[in-house]
Amino acid sequence: MKTLIIVLSVFLAVNSIASAQEVVKSSQKETHKAMYSCSMHPKEMSDKSVKYPKCGMQMTPKASDTKEENHQH
């Protein structure tokens, strides 16, 4: 009986670790998505290259190496 409890505990631990790693990998992929901004309204962001409704300009890819993202304390 003790062996069964140990085996089940190990199985659950391994299973939870594997699922936690999948969540981290998917969230890392989302952070690397290209973001687009309007030239006239740089604070307005989108994940698609569409025309900005206020001015009609095409949103352009924003550099991923902005000072805000790389800011370290």
C-alpha positions as CSV (number, residue, x, y, z in Angstrom):
1,M,0.0,0.0,0.0
2,K,2.9,2.4,0.8
3,T,4.5,1.6,-2.5
4,L,1.2,2.5,-4.3
5,I,1.0,5.8,-2.5
6,I,4.6,6.7,-3.3
7,V,4.2,5.8,-7.0
8,L,1.1,7.9,-7.3
9,S,2.7,10.8,-5.5
10,V,5.7,10.7,-7.9
11,F,3.4,10.4,-10.9
12,L,1.4,13.5,-9.8
13,A,4.5,15.5,-9.1
14,V,6.0,14.7,-12.5
15,N,2.7,15.4,-14.2
16,S,2.3,18.8,-12.5
17,I,5.9,19.8,-13.4
18,A,5.4,18.9,-17.0
19,S,2.1,20.9,-17.3
20,A,3.8,23.9,-15.6
21,Q,6.6,23.9,-18.1
22,E,4.0,23.9,-21.0
23,V,2.3,27.0,-19.5
24,V,5.7,28.8,-19.3
25,K,6.6,28.0,-22.9
26,S,3.2,29.2,-24.3
27,S,3.4,32.4,-22.3
28,Q,7.0,33.0,-23.6
29,K,5.7,32.6,-27.2
30,E,3.0,35.2,-26.6
31,T,5.6,37.8,-25.4
32,H,7.5,37.5,-28.6
33,K,4.6,38.4,-30.9
34,A,5.2,41.3,-33.1
35,M,3.5,44.5,-32.0
36,Y,2.4,47.3,-34.2
37,S,2.0,51.0,-33.5
38,C,0.8,54.1,-35.3
39,S,3.4,56.6,-36.4
40,M,1.4,59.5,-35.2
41,H,0.1,57.8,-32.1
42,P,3.1,55.6,-30.8
43,K,1.3,54.7,-27.6
44,E,-1.5,53.0,-29.4
45,M,-0.5,49.3,-30.0
46,S,-2.0,46.4,-31.8
47,D,-1.0,42.8,-32.5
48,K,-2.0,43.2,-36.2
49,S,-0.9,45.5,-38.9
50,V,-4.2,47.4,-39.5
51,K,-5.1,51.0,-40.2
52,Y,-5.5,53.1,-37.1
53,P,-9.1,54.2,-36.9
54,K,-8.4,57.8,-35.7
55,C,-6.0,58.9,-38.4
56,G,-6.2,56.1,-41.0
57,M,-2.5,55.4,-41.1
58,Q,-1.1,51.9,-41.4
59,M,0.3,50.6,-38.1
60,T,4.0,49.6,-38.5
61,P,6.0,47.0,-36.6
62,K,7.4,48.3,-33.3
63,A,11.0,47.4,-32.4
64,S,11.0,44.8,-29.6
65,D,14.2,46.3,-28.0
66,T,12.5,49.3,-26.5
67,K,14.0,51.0,-23.5
68,E,10.9,50.2,-21.5
69,E,11.2,46.4,-22.0
70,N,15.0,46.3,-21.3
71,H,14.8,48.7,-18.3
72,Q,16.6,47.1,-15.3
73,H,16.8,48.4,-11.7
